[in-house]
Every structure is written in structure tokens, then in C-alpha cells.
Amino acid sequence: MKIVLNGEIRSFGGETLAELLVETGYSGRVATAVNEEFVPSSLRISHILCDGDRVEVVAPMQGG
Amino acid sequence: MKTFYGTALSNPLMLGTAQYPSPAILERAFRESGAAVATVSLRREAGGGQTFWQMIRDLGVRILPNTAGCHNVKEAVTTAHMAREVFDTPWIKLELIGHTDSLQPDVFQLVEAARILSEDGFQVFPYTTDDLIVGERLLAAGCKVLMPWGAPIGSGRGLNNAYALRAMRAEFPDVPLVIDAGIGLPSHAAHAMELGYDAVLLNTAVARAGDPVQMARAMALAIEAGQLAYQADPIEARDMAEPSTPVIGKAFLS
């Protein structure tokens, strides 16, 4: 299926959000949202992604 | 001394972490200023996020994540949830931007987001205007801190409306008040503290100075001076002169 990860379309062969993070190499302190809804880290393993889902992965950054 | 959701700060300076020439200078600015709080944000992970997180942790200060750049309630609330998980803190600097040029907060959405987040256990630091009624609504929504702007973010104009900020201090004597945004010079920060504000949040004035480390120190000194002055109960300004040297006993020489 195709998903949109941080604004970029990519193919994904797995099922869950947790698998996507592993496949794309995200680790450490990140937070996730799917289709503009927050998905807590504890739920990533059970969150099934669908074709066309918009996934955001964010991390700590400088801010004012 | 007022606390911020039960936390007493060792230093009334809250310092932003953006726009420094290098991470090393950021770190030195924090050490030199003694700032007790660091504001941070969340952005799409493009490398560097984990290194930054490690450095901020090593500063040993309180972390205040923001919702910078959010323009509606939904994205601000979602960002707050992500920030709570990533930074492991219920503190959130709630920014809901209403105007592109002035970055003026959208106070209507701000109150709504503050209510939703407060009900969900967040400890909200709302970036607001100096409007007293908005302040009341934010407190009613669950906020226990208010952060009125001094001037637009990054403008360095100081306290644009000292009259309104003084009125806000008088209206909410028991609420921790923070001047957030608009500070350009140490004198601006001192002014905020002289008005009785409990803390000052600034970023650009330090990070974009030619020597951020020295400016961080200057801000810390100014904030301490302003705080001491407020506690020392300053005199009222008056229109006419009043001799400070005793008049009685002056030799008759003319």
C-alpha cells in the first residue's frame, strides 16, 4: 500500500504503525499521528495502517 | 514566591532554544544565564532530534514544549499530546497563532484549546495578549499561569503596552504571570520584572545577538535587578522636582 509519511508518499509492505517505524528507521524519542490523530507509542503495535493514511513522525526540536 | 503548577523556579528566566549559531553556544548561553526553563518544539524527524534531546536533558532545566505554528484547536491539542509523550511533561506552552504577520494569538481558539487540555491533565502556559477578559477566561478554563505578550514574537520591541500589562498584574495578583515574546534588550526584561511579573520568556534577543552568551548573562542580571527592584517597593514617579538634600539648615550665603 501507499502511505504518506511526513508529507512524502512511500510504499509500505507491513501492517502496523510500529512496523512502519522499524522499516523507516525511526527510533528514540518520537511521537506519531495518523490522519491528524495522535497515536500513543503504546498503541503503535496494534495500529493497523490503511492505504492512503497520512502518518506524521515528530521529534524534539529547537523552539521558542 | 509563586509557583508554576507547584514548581518553584530557581531563576525567573525562561529561555528558548531556537536560532543559536551552534549547539555549543546554546549550551553556554543556558549555563551563563542560569535559566531554569527551556522551551522546545516538535518537528518532523529529519535527523538531529535525538542529539538535540540529549543536549537539552543534560542542561538539567525544566522543559516547556510549545505548540508553535499551530493555527487551530485540533492541531494544537494533537501537538500537545505528542509533546507530552516525547518530553514526558504535562507542561505545554500553548500557542495558537491567529495572524500571520503579527503572530498574534487567536484568543478564542486559545481558550477552547486550554479548556480541552486542562481537562486532560495538561498544565497549560497560554501565550496570550494583555486582554484582561481573555485572561479571566483562560483561568476559568483551567490555566494557572498566564503569559501575555510584551510585543510580537521576535520583534524586540519590549513592552508595547506597559499600561495594560500593569493592569493585568493588578487584576491577577495571585496568578503567576510571564512576559512571553517581544523582549529585545535587558532593559525590557528588567521593566517586566519591575512591573511585578514573575518570569520572562525570551529567545530571539539572546540567540540572535552578536554574542548570545554575553547577552544571556545580561538578561539574567537585568531580570534579577528588576525583580529586586519590584520587591524593594519603588517610589512613584512625579511631575515636579523634590529636593533630595535637606532644605533646612542650608547656610545663608546670598
HADDOCK unambig.tbl for C-alpha pairs under 7 A between the chains (distance, minus, plus):
assign (segid A and resid 6 and name CA) (segid B and resid 44 and name CA) 6.54 0.50 0.50
assign (segid A and resid 28 and name CA) (segid B and resid 50 and name CA) 6.56 0.50 0.50
assign (segid A and resid 29 and name CA) (segid B and resid 50 and name CA) 6.55 0.50 0.50
assign (segid A and resid 29 and name CA) (segid B and resid 86 and name CA) 5.65 0.50 0.50
assign (segid A and resid 30 and name CA) (segid B and resid 86 and name CA) 6.02 0.50 0.50
assign (segid A and resid 31 and name CA) (segid B and resid 82 and name CA) 5.28 0.50 0.50
assign (segid A and resid 31 and name CA) (segid B and resid 85 and name CA) 6.84 0.50 0.50
assign (segid A and resid 31 and name CA) (segid B and resid 86 and name CA) 6.04 0.50 0.50
assign (segid A and resid 32 and name CA) (segid B and resid 82 and name CA) 6.95 0.50 0.50
assign (segid A and resid 37 and name CA) (segid B and resid 78 and name CA) 6.56 0.50 0.50
assign (segid A and resid 38 and name CA) (segid B and resid 78 and name CA) 5.72 0.50 0.50
assign (segid A and resid 38 and name CA) (segid B and resid 81 and name CA) 6.82 0.50 0.50
assign (segid A and resid 38 and name CA) (segid B and resid 82 and name CA) 6.67 0.50 0.50
assign (segid A and resid 57 and name CA) (segid B and resid 44 and name CA) 5.70 0.50 0.50
assign (segid A and resid 57 and name CA) (segid B and resid 45 and name CA) 6.19 0.50 0.50
assign (segid A and resid 58 and name CA) (segid B and resid 42 and name CA) 5.82 0.50 0.50
assign (segid A and resid 58 and name CA) (segid B and resid 43 and name CA) 4.99 0.50 0.50
assign (segid A and resid 58 and name CA) (segid B and resid 44 and name CA) 4.14 0.50 0.50
assign (segid A and resid 58 and name CA) (segid B and resid 45 and name CA) 4.93 0.50 0.50
assign (segid A and resid 59 and name CA) (segid B and resid 42 and name CA) 5.37 0.50 0.50
assign (segid A and resid 59 and name CA) (segid B and resid 43 and name CA) 5.69 0.50 0.50
assign (segid A and resid 59 and name CA) (segid B and resid 44 and name CA) 6.16 0.50 0.50
assign (segid A and resid 59 and name CA) (segid B and resid 45 and name CA) 5.04 0.50 0.50
assign (segid A and resid 59 and name CA) (segid B and resid 49 and name CA) 5.32 0.50 0.50
assign (segid A and resid 60 and name CA) (segid B and resid 41 and name CA) 6.04 0.50 0.50
assign (segid A and resid 60 and name CA) (segid B and resid 42 and name CA) 4.94 0.50 0.50
assign (segid A and resid 60 and name CA) (segid B and resid 43 and name CA) 6.70 0.50 0.50
assign (segid A and resid 60 and name CA) (segid B and resid 49 and name CA) 4.99 0.50 0.50
assign (segid A and resid 60 and name CA) (segid B and resid 50 and name CA) 6.91 0.50 0.50
assign (segid A and resid 60 and name CA) (segid B and resid 52 and name CA) 6.81 0.50 0.50
assign (segid A and resid 60 and name CA) (segid B and resid 53 and name CA) 5.86 0.50 0.50
assign (segid A and resid 61 and name CA) (segid B and resid 40 and name CA) 6.10 0.50 0.50
assign (segid A and resid 61 and name CA) (segid B and resid 41 and name CA) 5.06 0.50 0.50
assign (segid A and resid 61 and name CA) (segid B and resid 42 and name CA) 5.27 0.50 0.50
assign (segid A and resid 61 and name CA) (segid B and resid 43 and name CA) 5.99 0.50 0.50
assign (segid A and resid 61 and name CA) (segid B and resid 49 and name CA) 5.80 0.50 0.50
assign (segid A and resid 61 and name CA) (segid B and resid 52 and name CA) 6.69 0.50 0.50
assign (segid A and resid 62 and name CA) (segid B and resid 17 and name CA) 5.04 0.50 0.50
assign (segid A and resid 62 and name CA) (segid B and resid 18 and name CA) 4.62 0.50 0.50
assign (segid A and resid 62 and name CA) (segid B and resid 40 and name CA) 5.10 0.50 0.50
assign (segid A and resid 62 and name CA) (segid B and resid 41 and name CA) 5.72 0.50 0.50
assign (segid A and resid 63 and name CA) (segid B and resid 16 and name CA) 5.91 0.50 0.50
assign (segid A and resid 63 and name CA) (segid B and resid 17 and name CA) 5.29 0.50 0.50
assign (segid A and resid 63 and name CA) (segid B and resid 18 and name CA) 4.79 0.50 0.50
assign (segid A and resid 63 and name CA) (segid B and resid 39 and name CA) 5.75 0.50 0.50
assign (segid A and resid 63 and name CA) (segid B and resid 40 and name CA) 4.08 0.50 0.50
assign (segid A and resid 63 and name CA) (segid B and resid 41 and name CA) 4.68 0.50 0.50
assign (segid A and resid 64 and name CA) (segid B and resid 16 and name CA) 4.17 0.50 0.50
assign (segid A and resid 64 and name CA) (segid B and resid 17 and name CA) 6.01 0.50 0.50
assign (segid A and resid 64 and name CA) (segid B and resid 18 and name CA) 5.83 0.50 0.50
assign (segid A and resid 64 and name CA) (segid B and resid 39 and name CA) 5.44 0.50 0.50
assign (segid A and resid 64 and name CA) (segid B and resid 40 and name CA) 6.25 0.50 0.50
assign (segid A and resid 64 and name CA) (segid B and resid 203 and name CA) 5.69 0.50 0.50
